């Protein structure tokens, strides 16, 4: 039966409406890359629209959808897993099944290579419907370039700040970086362009950074190092100083981990709650927060917390000023950051104390002493820096707070017995008991004095030539009824920090004074005895007045009491304290500078103040015979002291070889376990009686 004219006109009209629908669906938009119109039922291409060509169904003829996809779409997928998902869902049977279920829309977001072999993020919109003329199911698929929108969306998801020096995306596979924004007048880098990431790092080294910061950037900005840290914490950052003396922080995030895209952000370290104002790194709060996140994310990894402390750092501030002191703190953070420890988190807790979170396998105890000794160079001045550290190995399934873990690392640091032999210690549970004992010392000090638990021990000092006892040093020992014998490092630091040390020193002073008087009145051999004065003693006017009174009364006696002051304490005492020391020296008491050369030694102290004797720190003695340089330094110090009309005591003499070396090079007095350990008053009296 032939169609009527009306039927033919209706068919033509339907065809025109149908074509208009196709044209509308496939209309070119600004971000459109490609569009295809498909007869799903017949598995045929009906129309193609792209930047390169436009074809309708008359030109395409009978090209299959599969063939077209294999030629123009599948080869340009960047990631195989995305291609597999697309192939699985963009199939004839799946599209027909979804249409029957009333699901007429589908969307993909995939990464493709464009014609310039650059990665692009395309969004594919698929709409299905039924042709009213023949009942076939048809689909329109449109590929749109949303790379910029994708980047901006990801940045908004990750970031919370607005003012950045630079924001860029690193493509790990291609070693490229694309800067979305870059604001720096000193660097020849532009926004909206791609460049080699390695060349970008070199550009920053040459144009922005100053001094050691170049080494920091070279190590910390290495792709392998960044990925290693991101795989642990999901976020990684380090700080560098630029030529304008500003501290900038480079922070890295996984932008898209599957596609190996990293977001790099450089900010100007504006005020942040978890940022240390001096170093530009994390403070205590930042350390706790970041560490909590890492421990929660990686419960099966073995981590350790290390608590670092710079020795006698207050003397640095007092002698060279806070500018140099702050510079050294920043240098300490940088040194830790690029060290063999490969820290995941580095923070300045307070003052000269730092905490570090590391993977336990990166800890090399043999390398720690070298890390803890650094020479800071400022113009023509060299400053020797010594540190100590405590280590807390975090056990699996540990329920402690991060702050408590840090406290345990701190306890380990406080338990170091000999900072020269081993300047580190690893936490064990007995340290908690020791801490409790030290805390008890504060509460029980008064009672201990009343019950004679506090006793003066005497360590003899010998003439280097005659080997006779010529003097002694009075040292405090605590024999507690409840806790047993307590060594000085178990209570002295606690008493010094709390200010109660003066009570202890006064008790030792009274015992020494009574001992000297007893020996003198009985006509037995007496020697001069030196006792330690802390900086707190030199702020206690009542104690100073008592010492002055007794010094005047014993003026001219050979068995007078002398006083030792550590160099670090001497730099912080008040003018009244300095004047007091001058006065008792005029009355015949000798002043000894203790622990000279123990890390913060300054020849200006010898130049500006009057001492009778310097006591060389045992660190010098322990290095005797190790190398010529150490030997020559020790000899030079002895000669210098003699030229300044001061005698020299060498502390820590433990071997015959050390004693002979010191004797041969003019050291005046020797003190140490080779001759005698500190002994009780009764034992010291026997030693004196045997040599009288």
C-alpha positions as CSV (number, residue, x, y, z in Angstrom):
1,X,0.0,0.0,0.0
2,X,1.4,3.4,-0.9
3,X,1.7,6.1,1.6
4,X,-0.7,9.0,1.2
5,X,0.6,12.6,0.7
6,X,-0.3,13.3,4.3
7,X,1.6,10.3,5.6
8,X,4.6,11.3,3.5
9,X,4.5,14.9,4.8
10,X,4.1,13.6,8.4
11,X,7.2,11.4,7.9
12,X,9.2,14.3,6.5
13,X,8.1,16.5,9.4
14,X,9.0,13.8,11.9
15,X,12.4,13.4,10.2
16,X,13.0,17.2,10.5
17,X,12.0,17.3,14.2
18,X,14.2,14.2,14.8
19,X,17.2,15.9,13.1
20,X,16.7,19.0,15.1
21,X,16.8,16.9,18.3
22,X,20.1,15.4,17.2
23,X,21.5,18.8,16.4
24,X,20.4,20.1,19.7
25,X,21.9,17.3,21.7
26,X,25.1,17.5,19.8
27,X,25.4,21.3,19.7
28,X,29.0,22.4,20.3
29,X,29.7,24.0,23.7
30,X,32.8,25.9,24.6
31,X,34.3,23.0,26.6
32,X,33.0,20.3,24.3
33,X,35.7,18.0,22.8
34,X,33.6,15.4,21.1
35,X,30.0,14.1,20.7
36,X,28.5,11.0,19.1
37,X,25.0,10.0,18.3
38,X,24.4,6.2,18.4
39,X,21.6,3.9,17.4
40,X,22.0,1.5,20.3
41,X,19.5,-1.0,19.0
42,X,21.4,-1.4,15.7
43,X,24.8,-0.7,17.2
44,X,25.5,2.0,14.5
45,X,27.0,5.5,14.5
46,X,24.5,8.2,13.4
47,X,26.5,11.4,13.8
48,X,29.9,12.6,15.0
49,X,30.9,16.0,16.2
50,X,34.5,16.9,17.2
51,X,37.0,19.7,16.8
52,X,38.5,17.9,13.8
53,X,35.4,16.9,11.9
54,X,31.6,16.7,11.8
55,X,29.8,13.8,10.1
56,X,26.2,12.8,9.9
57,X,24.7,9.3,9.3
58,X,24.9,9.6,5.5
59,X,28.7,10.0,5.7
60,X,29.3,7.5,8.4
61,X,27.2,4.8,6.6
62,X,27.5,1.6,8.6
63,X,30.4,2.2,10.9
64,X,30.0,0.2,14.2
65,X,30.2,1.8,17.6
66,X,32.8,-0.6,18.8
67,X,35.1,0.1,15.8
68,X,34.8,3.8,16.4
69,X,35.5,3.5,20.1
70,X,38.5,1.3,19.5
71,X,40.0,3.8,17.1
72,X,39.2,7.2,18.6
73,X,38.5,6.7,22.4
74,X,40.1,3.6,23.9
75,X,43.7,4.4,22.9
76,X,43.5,7.8,24.7
77,X,42.7,6.6,28.1
78,X,45.6,7.4,30.5
79,X,44.6,4.7,33.1
80,X,43.7,1.2,32.2
81,X,41.3,0.7,35.1
82,X,39.2,3.7,33.9
83,X,39.2,2.2,30.4
84,X,37.9,-1.1,31.7
85,X,35.1,0.5,33.7
86,X,34.0,2.6,30.7
87,X,34.1,-0.4,28.4
88,X,32.0,-2.4,30.8
89,X,29.3,0.2,31.2
90,X,29.2,1.8,27.7
91,X,28.0,-1.5,26.0
92,X,24.9,-2.1,24.0
93,X,23.4,-4.6,26.4
94,X,24.0,-2.3,29.4
95,X,22.6,0.8,27.8
96,X,19.4,-1.2,26.7
97,X,19.0,-2.7,30.2
98,X,19.4,0.7,31.9
99,X,16.8,2.2,29.5
100,X,14.3,-0.5,30.4
101,X,14.9,0.3,34.1
102,X,14.2,3.9,33.4
103,X,17.8,5.0,33.9
104,X,18.3,7.2,30.9
105,X,21.4,9.2,32.0
106,X,24.9,8.1,32.8
107,X,28.1,10.0,33.5
108,X,31.8,9.3,33.5
109,X,34.9,11.3,34.6
110,X,38.1,9.9,33.1
111,X,41.6,11.1,32.4
112,X,42.5,11.2,28.7
113,X,45.5,12.1,26.5
114,X,44.7,15.0,24.2
115,X,46.2,15.7,20.8
116,X,49.2,17.4,22.4
117,X,49.9,14.4,24.7
118,X,48.8,16.3,27.8
119,X,46.6,14.8,30.5
120,X,43.1,16.1,30.5
121,X,40.0,15.4,32.6
122,X,37.0,14.8,30.5
123,X,33.4,14.4,31.7
124,X,31.3,12.1,29.5
125,X,27.5,12.7,29.6
126,X,25.4,9.9,28.1
127,X,21.6,10.3,27.4
128,X,19.4,7.6,26.0
129,X,15.9,7.8,24.6
130,X,13.6,6.1,22.1
131,X,13.2,7.1,18.4
132,X,9.5,7.9,17.9
133,X,9.7,6.8,14.2
134,X,11.2,3.4,14.4
135,X,11.2,2.6,18.1
136,X,15.0,2.2,18.3
137,X,16.9,3.1,21.5
138,X,19.4,5.8,20.7
139,X,22.1,7.5,22.8
140,X,24.0,10.8,22.6
141,X,27.5,10.8,24.3
142,X,29.3,14.1,24.8
143,X,32.9,14.5,26.0
144,X,33.6,17.8,27.8
145,X,36.9,19.2,28.9
146,X,36.6,19.9,32.7
147,X,40.3,19.9,33.5
148,X,40.3,23.4,35.0
149,X,37.1,22.9,36.9
150,X,38.5,19.5,38.1
151,X,41.7,21.2,39.4
152,X,39.7,24.0,41.1
153,X,37.3,21.6,42.7
154,X,40.1,19.5,44.1
155,X,41.9,22.5,45.4
156,X,38.8,23.7,47.2
157,X,38.3,20.3,48.7
158,X,41.8,20.2,50.1
159,X,42.8,23.7,50.9
160,X,41.4,26.1,53.5
161,X,43.6,29.2,52.9
162,X,43.5,31.8,50.1
163,X,46.9,33.6,50.2
164,X,49.6,31.5,48.7
165,X,52.9,32.1,47.0
166,X,52.3,29.3,44.6
167,X,49.8,26.5,43.9
168,X,50.7,23.8,41.4
169,X,49.9,20.2,40.3
170,X,52.8,17.8,40.0
171,X,52.5,15.0,37.4
172,X,54.8,12.3,38.8
173,X,54.9,10.1,35.7
174,X,55.9,13.0,33.4
175,X,58.0,14.9,35.9
176,X,56.0,18.0,35.2
177,X,54.4,20.8,37.3
178,X,51.4,22.9,36.2
179,X,51.2,26.2,38.2
180,X,47.6,27.3,38.7
181,X,48.9,30.4,40.4
182,X,52.4,31.8,41.2
183,X,53.1,35.0,43.0
184,X,56.8,35.8,43.3
185,X,58.8,38.6,41.7
186,X,62.1,36.8,42.2
187,X,61.3,33.7,40.1
188,X,60.8,33.2,36.4
189,X,57.8,30.9,36.7
190,X,54.4,31.6,35.2
191,X,50.8,30.6,36.0
192,X,48.9,28.4,33.6
193,X,52.0,26.8,32.0
194,X,53.6,23.4,32.4
195,X,57.3,22.9,33.0
196,X,59.7,20.3,34.2
197,X,59.4,19.8,37.9
198,X,63.1,19.2,38.3
199,X,63.9,22.4,36.5
200,X,61.4,24.2,38.7
201,X,63.2,23.0,41.8
202,X,66.5,24.2,40.3
203,X,65.0,27.6,39.5
204,X,63.8,27.9,43.1
205,X,67.3,26.9,44.4
206,X,69.0,29.5,42.3
207,X,66.6,32.4,42.6
208,X,64.8,32.2,45.8
209,X,66.7,30.4,48.5
210,X,69.6,31.4,50.6
211,X,72.5,29.3,52.1
212,X,71.7,25.9,53.5
213,X,68.1,26.2,52.4
214,X,69.2,25.0,49.0
215,X,70.3,21.7,50.4
216,X,67.0,21.4,52.3
217,X,65.0,22.0,49.1
218,X,67.1,19.6,47.1
219,X,66.5,16.8,49.5
220,X,63.0,17.5,50.8
221,X,61.5,18.4,47.4
222,X,62.7,15.2,45.7
223,X,59.8,13.3,44.2
224,X,60.7,10.0,45.9
225,X,61.0,11.6,49.3
226,X,57.7,13.4,48.9
227,X,55.9,10.2,47.9
228,X,57.4,8.3,50.8
229,X,56.0,10.8,53.3
230,X,52.7,11.2,51.6
231,X,52.2,7.4,51.7
232,X,52.5,7.6,55.5
233,X,50.7,10.8,56.5
234,X,48.8,11.9,53.4
235,X,50.4,15.3,53.9
236,X,54.0,16.4,53.9
237,X,55.7,19.8,54.5
238,X,59.0,21.4,55.1
239,X,60.1,25.0,55.6
240,X,62.8,27.0,53.8
241,X,64.1,30.6,54.1
242,X,64.2,32.9,51.1
243,X,66.4,35.9,50.3
244,X,64.0,38.2,52.0
245,X,64.5,36.4,55.3
246,X,60.9,35.1,55.2
247,X,60.2,31.5,56.0
248,X,58.1,29.7,53.5
249,X,56.4,26.3,53.9
250,X,56.1,23.9,51.0
251,X,53.2,21.5,51.6
252,X,52.3,18.5,49.5
253,X,49.0,16.6,49.3
254,X,47.8,13.7,47.2
255,X,45.8,15.6,44.6
256,X,44.8,12.3,42.9
257,X,46.8,9.3,44.3
258,X,45.6,6.8,41.6
259,X,46.8,9.1,38.8
260,X,50.0,10.1,40.7
261,X,49.1,13.8,40.8
262,X,50.4,15.8,43.8
263,X,49.2,19.2,44.9
264,X,52.1,21.5,45.9
265,X,51.3,24.6,47.9
266,X,53.8,27.3,49.0
267,X,52.5,29.6,51.7
268,X,54.1,32.5,53.6
269,X,53.6,31.0,57.1
270,X,51.0,33.4,58.4
271,X,49.9,33.0,61.9
272,X,48.6,29.5,62.5
273,X,47.6,27.8,65.7
274,X,49.9,24.9,65.2
275,X,52.9,26.8,63.9
276,X,56.0,27.7,65.9
277,X,56.7,31.4,65.5
278,X,60.5,31.1,65.7
279,X,61.2,28.1,63.4
280,X,58.2,28.3,61.1
281,X,57.6,24.6,61.7
282,X,55.2,22.9,64.0
283,X,54.8,23.6,67.7
284,X,53.8,21.1,70.4
285,X,50.1,21.3,69.4
286,X,50.9,20.7,65.8
287,X,53.2,17.8,66.6
288,X,50.5,16.1,68.7
289,X,47.8,16.6,66.1
290,X,49.9,15.4,63.1
291,X,51.3,12.4,65.1
292,X,47.8,11.4,66.2
293,X,46.7,11.3,62.5
294,X,49.6,9.2,61.4
295,X,49.4,6.7,64.3
296,X,45.6,6.3,63.6
297,X,46.1,5.8,59.9
298,X,49.0,3.3,60.2
299,X,48.4,1.1,63.3
300,X,50.7,-1.6,62.1
301,X,53.8,0.6,61.4
302,X,56.5,0.8,64.1
303,X,57.2,4.4,65.1
304,X,59.4,6.2,67.6
305,X,59.3,9.6,69.2
306,X,62.6,11.4,70.0
307,X,62.9,14.3,72.4
308,X,65.9,16.5,71.7
309,X,67.4,19.1,73.9
310,X,70.2,21.6,73.2
311,X,72.6,21.8,76.1
312,X,73.0,25.1,77.9
313,X,71.2,27.0,75.2
314,X,70.4,29.8,77.6
315,X,74.0,30.7,77.6
316,X,73.9,31.2,73.9
317,X,71.1,33.8,74.2
318,X,72.9,35.5,77.0
319,X,76.3,35.6,75.3
320,X,75.4,36.2,71.7
321,X,71.8,37.4,71.8
322,X,68.4,36.2,70.8
323,X,68.9,36.8,67.1
324,X,71.7,34.2,66.9
325,X,69.8,32.0,69.3
326,X,66.7,31.9,67.1
327,X,68.9,31.3,64.1
328,X,70.4,28.3,65.8
329,X,66.9,27.0,66.6
330,X,65.9,27.2,63.0
331,X,69.1,25.5,62.0
332,X,68.4,22.7,64.5
333,X,65.0,22.0,62.9
334,X,66.5,22.0,59.4
335,X,69.3,19.7,60.5
336,X,66.7,17.2,61.9
337,X,64.6,17.5,58.8
338,X,67.4,16.4,56.4
339,X,69.0,13.9,58.8
340,X,69.3,10.2,58.4
341,X,66.2,9.9,60.6
342,X,63.9,10.9,57.7
343,X,61.4,12.4,60.2
344,X,57.7,12.3,59.4
345,X,57.0,15.2,61.9
346,X,59.5,17.7,63.4
347,X,58.3,20.2,66.0
348,X,59.8,22.7,68.5
349,X,58.2,21.9,71.8
350,X,59.5,24.9,73.7
351,X,62.7,26.9,74.2
352,X,65.5,24.6,73.0
353,X,63.5,21.3,73.0
354,X,62.3,19.5,69.9
355,X,60.2,16.4,69.2
356,X,60.4,14.2,66.2
357,X,58.3,11.3,64.9
358,X,60.2,8.7,62.8
359,X,59.8,5.2,61.5
360,X,61.7,3.0,63.9
361,X,63.7,1.3,61.2
362,X,65.3,4.7,60.3
363,X,66.8,5.0,63.8
364,X,70.6,4.4,63.8
365,X,72.0,4.7,67.3
366,X,75.6,4.8,66.1
367,X,74.9,7.9,64.0
368,X,73.1,9.8,66.8
369,X,76.2,11.2,68.6
370,X,77.3,12.8,65.4
371,X,73.8,14.3,64.8
372,X,73.9,15.7,68.4
373,X,77.1,17.6,67.9
374,X,77.0,20.5,65.5
375,X,79.2,23.5,64.8
376,X,77.2,26.7,64.1
377,X,79.1,29.2,62.1
378,X,78.1,32.9,62.4
379,X,80.4,35.1,60.4
380,X,83.8,34.5,62.0
381,X,82.5,32.9,65.1
382,X,82.2,29.1,65.6
383,X,79.7,27.9,68.3
384,X,79.9,24.3,69.3
385,X,76.4,22.8,69.9
386,X,75.8,19.7,71.9
387,X,72.5,18.0,72.4
388,X,70.9,15.1,74.2
389,X,67.9,13.0,73.3
390,X,65.5,10.6,74.8
391,X,63.8,7.9,72.7
392,X,60.4,6.3,73.2
393,X,59.5,3.3,71.0
394,X,55.7,3.4,70.6
395,X,54.5,-0.2,71.2
396,X,51.8,-1.8,69.0
397,X,48.3,-1.0,70.2
398,X,49.5,1.8,72.5
399,X,46.7,3.7,74.1
400,X,48.7,6.5,75.6
401,X,48.1,10.1,74.5
402,X,50.8,11.5,72.2
403,X,51.6,14.1,74.9
404,X,52.3,11.2,77.4
405,X,54.5,9.5,74.8
406,X,56.5,12.8,74.5
407,X,56.8,12.9,78.3
408,X,58.3,9.4,78.3
409,X,60.8,10.4,75.6
410,X,61.6,13.4,77.9
411,X,62.1,11.1,80.9
412,X,64.5,9.0,78.8
413,X,66.5,12.2,78.0
414,X,66.6,13.1,81.7
415,X,68.0,9.6,82.5
416,X,71.2,10.0,80.5
417,X,74.1,9.3,82.9
418,X,77.0,10.4,80.7
419,X,76.3,12.7,77.9
420,X,79.8,12.3,76.4
421,X,79.9,8.5,76.2
422,X,76.2,8.2,75.1
423,X,74.2,11.3,74.6
424,X,70.9,9.4,74.2
425,X,68.8,7.0,76.2
426,X,65.9,4.7,75.4
427,X,62.8,4.8,77.7
428,X,62.1,1.9,79.9
429,X,59.5,1.6,82.7
430,X,62.0,2.0,85.5
431,X,62.4,5.6,84.4
432,X,58.8,6.2,85.5
433,X,59.8,5.0,88.9
434,X,62.8,7.3,88.9
435,X,60.6,10.2,87.9
436,X,58.3,9.5,90.8
437,X,61.3,9.4,93.1
438,X,62.4,12.8,91.8
439,X,59.0,14.2,92.4
440,X,59.0,12.8,95.9
441,X,62.3,14.6,96.5
442,X,60.5,17.9,96.3
443,X,57.9,16.8,98.9
444,X,60.4,15.1,101.2
445,X,63.4,17.4,101.2
446,X,62.7,19.1,104.5
447,X,62.1,15.8,106.2
448,X,65.2,14.3,104.7
449,X,67.3,17.2,106.0
450,X,65.9,16.8,109.5
451,X,66.5,13.0,109.5
452,X,70.0,13.3,108.2
453,X,69.2,11.5,104.9
454,X,71.1,14.2,103.0
455,X,74.9,13.7,103.5
456,X,78.0,15.4,102.1
457,X,80.3,13.1,100.2
458,X,83.9,14.1,99.5
459,X,85.9,13.4,96.3
460,X,89.6,14.1,96.9
461,X,91.6,16.3,94.5
462,X,95.3,15.2,94.1
463,X,98.4,17.1,93.3
464,X,99.5,16.0,89.8
465,X,103.2,15.7,90.9
466,X,103.2,14.4,94.4
467,X,99.8,12.5,94.2
468,X,98.9,13.9,97.7
469,X,95.4,15.0,98.6
470,X,95.4,18.8,98.5
471,X,91.7,19.5,98.5
472,X,88.3,17.9,97.9
473,X,84.9,18.6,96.4
474,X,81.8,18.3,98.5
475,X,78.9,16.5,96.8
476,X,75.4,15.9,98.0
477,X,74.1,12.3,98.4
478,X,70.6,11.3,99.5
479,X,70.1,8.0,101.3
480,X,66.4,7.8,101.6
481,X,64.7,5.4,104.0
482,X,61.8,4.8,101.6
483,X,63.6,4.9,98.2
484,X,67.2,3.9,99.0
485,X,70.3,5.6,97.8
486,X,69.5,8.4,95.3
487,X,72.2,9.7,92.9
488,X,72.5,13.4,92.2
489,X,70.9,13.1,88.7
490,X,67.8,11.8,90.5
491,X,67.1,14.9,92.5
492,X,69.5,17.7,91.8
493,X,67.9,18.7,88.4
494,X,64.5,18.7,90.0
495,X,65.6,20.8,92.9
496,X,67.3,23.3,90.6
497,X,64.2,23.6,88.4
498,X,62.0,24.2,91.4
499,X,64.3,26.5,93.2
500,X,64.7,24.2,96.3
501,X,68.3,23.6,95.5
502,X,69.3,26.3,98.0
503,X,68.0,24.3,100.9
504,X,70.1,21.4,99.8
505,X,73.2,23.5,99.3
506,X,72.8,25.2,102.6
507,X,72.7,21.8,104.3
508,X,75.9,20.7,102.6
509,X,77.5,24.0,103.5
510,X,76.7,23.5,107.2
511,X,78.0,19.9,107.1
512,X,81.3,21.0,105.4
513,X,81.7,23.9,107.9
514,X,81.2,21.6,110.9
515,X,83.6,19.0,109.4
516,X,86.3,21.6,108.9
517,X,85.9,23.0,112.4
518,X,86.0,19.5,113.9
519,X,89.3,18.6,112.1
520,X,90.9,22.0,112.9
521,X,90.0,21.9,116.6
522,X,91.3,18.3,117.0
523,X,94.6,19.3,115.4
524,X,94.2,16.9,112.4
525,X,95.2,17.4,108.8
526,X,92.8,19.8,107.1
527,X,92.5,20.6,103.3
528,X,90.5,23.1,101.5
529,X,87.1,21.9,100.4
530,X,85.1,23.3,97.5
531,X,81.3,23.2,97.3
532,X,79.0,24.1,94.4
533,X,76.9,27.2,94.3
534,X,74.0,27.3,92.0
535,X,72.6,30.3,90.4
536,X,69.6,30.1,92.8
537,X,72.1,30.3,95.7
538,X,73.4,33.6,94.3
539,X,69.9,35.1,94.4
540,X,69.4,34.2,98.0
541,X,70.6,37.2,100.0
542,X,70.3,35.4,103.4
543,X,72.5,32.5,102.2
544,X,75.1,34.9,100.7
545,X,75.2,36.9,103.9
546,X,75.9,33.8,105.9
547,X,78.7,32.7,103.6
548,X,80.2,36.2,103.7
549,X,80.2,36.3,107.5
550,X,81.9,32.9,107.9
551,X,84.4,33.6,105.2
552,X,85.5,36.7,107.1
553,X,85.8,34.7,110.3
554,X,88.0,32.0,108.7
555,X,90.1,34.5,106.7
556,X,93.7,33.2,106.6
557,X,92.8,29.7,107.5
558,X,94.3,27.0,105.2
559,X,91.1,24.9,105.6
560,X,88.7,27.5,104.2
561,X,85.8,26.7,102.0
562,X,86.1,27.5,98.3
563,X,83.2,27.8,95.8
564,X,82.6,26.2,92.4
565,X,80.3,27.9,89.9
566,X,79.5,26.5,86.5
567,X,80.2,28.8,83.6
568,X,76.6,28.6,82.3
569,X,75.4,29.7,85.8
570,X,78.0,32.5,85.9
571,X,76.5,34.0,82.8
572,X,73.0,34.4,84.3
573,X,73.6,35.5,87.9
574,X,72.6,39.0,88.9
575,X,75.0,41.9,89.5
576,X,74.5,41.4,93.3
577,X,75.7,37.8,92.8
578,X,78.8,38.8,90.9
579,X,79.6,41.4,93.5
580,X,79.2,38.8,96.3
581,X,81.7,36.5,94.6
582,X,84.2,39.4,94.3
583,X,83.9,40.1,98.0
584,X,84.4,36.6,99.3
585,X,87.4,36.2,97.0
586,X,88.9,39.3,98.6
587,X,88.3,37.6,101.9
588,X,90.4,34.7,100.9
589,X,87.9,32.2,99.4
590,X,89.0,30.7,96.0
591,X,86.6,30.7,93.1
592,X,86.6,27.8,90.7
593,X,84.9,27.8,87.3
594,X,83.4,24.3,86.9
595,X,82.8,22.3,83.8
596,X,84.9,24.6,81.6
597,X,84.6,23.7,78.0
598,X,81.4,21.6,78.4
599,X,79.8,22.8,75.2
600,X,79.2,26.6,75.7
601,X,82.6,27.6,76.9
602,X,83.5,31.2,76.3
603,X,87.0,32.7,76.7
604,X,85.2,36.0,77.5
605,X,84.2,34.5,80.9
606,X,87.9,33.9,81.7
607,X,88.7,37.4,80.4
608,X,85.9,39.4,82.2
609,X,85.8,37.6,85.6
610,X,88.5,36.6,88.1
611,X,88.9,33.0,89.0
612,X,91.6,31.1,90.9
613,X,91.1,27.7,89.4
614,X,89.5,26.3,86.3
615,X,88.1,22.8,86.3
616,X,88.4,21.2,82.8
617,X,85.2,19.4,81.9
618,X,85.7,15.6,81.8
619,X,84.9,15.6,78.1
620,X,88.4,16.9,77.5
621,X,90.0,14.2,79.6
622,X,88.1,11.4,77.9
623,X,89.4,12.5,74.5
624,X,93.0,12.2,75.5
625,X,94.9,10.0,73.1
626,X,92.1,9.9,70.5
627,X,93.5,12.4,68.1
628,X,96.2,15.1,68.0
629,X,93.8,17.9,67.7
630,X,92.0,17.1,71.0
631,X,95.4,16.7,72.7
632,X,96.6,20.1,71.5
633,X,93.4,21.8,72.5
634,X,93.8,20.4,76.1
635,X,97.4,21.5,76.3
636,X,96.6,24.9,75.0
637,X,93.9,25.4,77.6
638,X,96.3,24.4,80.4
639,X,98.9,26.9,79.1
640,X,96.3,29.6,78.7
641,X,95.1,29.2,82.3
642,X,98.7,29.4,83.6
643,X,99.3,32.6,81.6
644,X,96.2,34.0,83.3
645,X,97.7,33.0,86.7
646,X,95.1,30.3,87.3
647,X,95.5,26.7,88.4
648,X,94.0,23.8,86.5
649,X,92.0,20.8,87.8
650,X,91.2,17.9,85.4
651,X,88.0,16.2,86.2
652,X,87.0,12.6,85.3
653,X,90.5,11.1,85.3
654,X,89.9,7.3,85.0
655,X,93.1,5.8,83.6
656,X,96.8,5.8,84.2
657,X,97.4,7.1,80.7
658,X,95.2,10.1,81.3
659,X,96.9,10.9,84.5
660,X,100.4,10.7,83.0
661,X,99.4,12.8,80.0
662,X,98.0,15.6,82.2
663,X,101.0,15.4,84.5
664,X,103.5,15.7,81.6
665,X,101.7,18.7,80.2
666,X,101.5,20.8,83.4
667,X,98.1,20.1,84.8
668,X,98.1,21.1,88.5
669,X,95.5,18.9,90.0
670,X,93.8,15.6,89.2
671,X,90.3,14.4,90.2
672,X,88.6,11.2,89.2
673,X,87.8,7.5,89.8
674,X,91.4,6.5,89.0
675,X,92.3,8.1,92.4
676,X,89.1,8.0,94.4
677,X,85.4,8.0,94.0
678,X,83.3,10.3,96.2
679,X,83.3,8.9,99.7
680,X,81.5,9.4,103.0
681,X,82.9,11.8,105.6
682,X,84.2,8.9,107.7
683,X,86.0,7.4,104.7
684,X,87.4,10.8,103.7
685,X,88.8,11.3,107.3
686,X,90.6,7.9,107.0
687,X,92.2,9.0,103.7
688,X,93.4,12.3,105.3
689,X,94.7,10.5,108.4
690,X,96.6,8.0,106.3
691,X,98.4,10.8,104.4
692,X,99.0,13.1,107.4
